[in-house]
Amino acid sequence: MNTFLLLQVILELCRNEETANILCVQPHLERIHPLGRQYKCPMCEKIYGRASDLKRHQMKHTGERPFPCECGKSFTHVWLLNKHQQTHSRERPYPCAECGKSFTQLQILNRHLLTHNGQRPFQCSYCEKSFTQLASLTRHERIHTGERPYLCTTCQKSFLTHGELVRHQRIHSNFRPYPCSYCERRFRCSSDLNIHVRTHTGEKPHSCAFCKKGFSTSTRLKRHMRTHSEKVDLLSP
């Protein structure tokens, strides 16, 4: 079968929104149906239609993250960096209709919505725990396996995730990329900043189920719940 006829067959079998647009046909063919222009990963044998796709894939093996953010995190793709940088902005255009909490990205809102409907589609292979995110499951399963693949080259301490390693390394450098917009204090991680900002705003998002008293952190709520220990015992199965 000649190449022209083969292309016709491919497009007939692979009708979708992309191939319906004549301008997208060539990129689609190169990416999905490479026709001999195949790029094989020497580490895992996966095959890609474009050299650029293979190069991005190989970053998973090498750990290369060429797109750094000023906060210390780095990424394999520029679009991932751009998405991450939205977390540094105070703009949160995606509100939750259930609780009013807002998010910087639609996909983060969608993950959050799972906490309201009770869906936990990612089941641990070692215990009965399940999770709303694949990343949370991956981290959890490393607790079972003992795998801690991210090593600090300064003190040789190892971590479950790349993010935990990055946050730890700021202890050695005293790098504090998260400034408070109300005062001159700076923080190593965004969670510490968020807790501190509540001392300025008075926000207390964690409320007691028994007396409705509010707290700025979940740790303070848990400490308070001990005062209701008898009620908690009654609710326990």
N, C-alpha and C positions, 0 to 999 in steps of 0.2 A: 504494500500500500504506500503511495507516495505521500510526502509530507503534507501537501495541501489537503488531501483527502483525510489524513489522520487528524488534522486540526479541525476539520468539519465534524468528524465523529466526536471528538473531545467536547467541542462546544455544544453539540446536540445532546450529549449525555450529561453535561455539566451546566445546564441552564440555571442561572441565578441572577440576582440584581447586578452583580459585578460584570458578568459576561454579556448582559443585555446592553451595557454601555460600551460602545465601540472603542472609546478611549481607554477603557480598563481591560480590554481583551489581552493585549500584549503583556502587561504586568501580571495578569492572572495566569497566563500560560507559563511565564518564566518561573513564577513562584510555585504553582501547583502541579504543572505538567512540564517539567524541564526539558523533555525530549533530548536526552543525551548530555545536556549541560548540567551534570549533577556534581554537587560538592559534598563529599563524605567527611564526616568528623572522624579523625584518626583515633579518638579516645573512646567513642561509644558506637560508632558505625551508623549514626543517624545521617540521613541524606537530605540536602537542601537544594532548592532550585537556583539560589543566588548566593554568590560569595559573601555578600553583606549579611545574609541570614545566618550562614555558617559562622561568620566571625562573631556575631552577637551570641550565638549558641555556645561557642567555645569559652565565652566569659564565665559560664557556669562552672566550667572545669578549672579555669585559671584563677578565678576569684577577682579578675580585673573589674574595676568600677571606675571608668574614666570621667564620670560627670559628678564632681563634688559640690556639695552645698556648703555655705559658710558656717553651718552649725556642726560640721564634722562628718555628716553622713555623705555617702557617695552612692552612685547608681550606674546601672549598666546602660541605660537609655536616657536621652535628653528629655523625653516625654515623662519618664518616671521622676526625674529631677523637678520638672515643672509642676507635676502633681504634688510632690512633696513640699515644694516651696509655698504652696497654698496654705499649708498647716502653720506657717509663720505669720500669715496674714490674720487679722481679726475678723475678716469677712467670712461669714458662714451662711451661704445662701440656701442651704438645704435643711429645712426644719422637719422634725418628726411630728406627725399629726397626733400621735398618741400622748407624748409627754412634753412637747414643745422644745426639746433640746435640738440645737442646730449643728450642722456639720459642714466642713469645707468641701467635701466631695460627695457625689451621688452614691458611689459604691460604698462609702463609709456609712451613709444613711441606711442603705439597703442591709448592710451587715447588722447595724444597730436594730433595725426592725425585727430581726430574728429573735432578739431578746424579749420582744413583746408577744410574739406568737408562739414562743416556746420551741421553735424549730432548732435542732442541733444535728445537722446532717453528717457531721464528721465524727465517726465512732472510733474510739481507741481499740487497737488490736490486742492490748494487754489487760485492760480492765473495762469497767462498764461506763466510764466517763465518755461524754460526747461534747462536741464543740460547734460553735457557729462558724468558725473559720478554719480553713486547712492549715494556715500558719500556726494557729493555736494548738491544733492536733499534733503537728510536727514537733513543736517545742515540747509538748507534754510527753510524747512517746520517747523522746530522748532522755527523760527522767527514768523511764523503765530500762532503756538500753544502756544508760550510762554514757552515751555519746555526748561529748562537748567539743564540737569541731572548731570553735573560734578561740584561738590562743592569743593572749596578750604577750607580745614580744619583750615587754619591759619586766614583768614580774612572773611570767609563765603561768598565770592563772587562766583557766579556760572557761568558756561560756556556751550556753545552749543556742544563742542566736547572735547574728551579726550586730543587731541593735544593742544588745546587752554589752557586747565587747566595746562598741563605740562609746557608750555611756561610761563604762569603767575606765577607759583610757583617758577620759577627761580628768580623772583623779590625779593622774601622773602629770598632766600638763596644766591643770587648774584652768582649763578652757571653759568659759561660761558664756555660751552663745545666746542665752535667752534672757533679755533685759526686761525688767518690770517697767511698764509704761506710767506707773504712779510714783515710783521712787528710783533711786540709783542702784538698787540691788540687781545682781545678775545670777543666773542659775545654770547648772550643768545640764538639766533636762527639762522638757516642757511640763512634765507632771509636777515637778517641784515649783515651777513658776505658777502654774494654775492654782496650786494650794496657797501660795503666797498672795496672789492677787485677791483671793477671797478675804484676806485680812483688811484689804482696802475697800472692797465692795460690800462686805458683809454677807455675801452669798453663802447659804448653808444648804447644799443640794441633797444631803443625806438626812432623812427624817426617821424618827423612831416610830415603829408601827403601833406602839402601845400608847405613848403620850404625845406624839406628834412633834416633839422637840427636834429642832434642826441642828445639824453639825456640818462643819466645813470639810471634814474628811471621813472616809469609811472607817478608819482606825478609831477615831473618837466616837463614832456611832457604836462600834462593837464594844468599846470600853463602857459606854453608857448602858448598853443592853444588859450588862451584868447586874445592873441595879434592878432589872426586871427578871432575874434568873428564874423565879418561881413560875412566872407566866410563860417564859420560854420553855421550861420543862413540860408544862401542860400541853404546849403545841407540838412537842416532839413526839414522833410515832412510837 
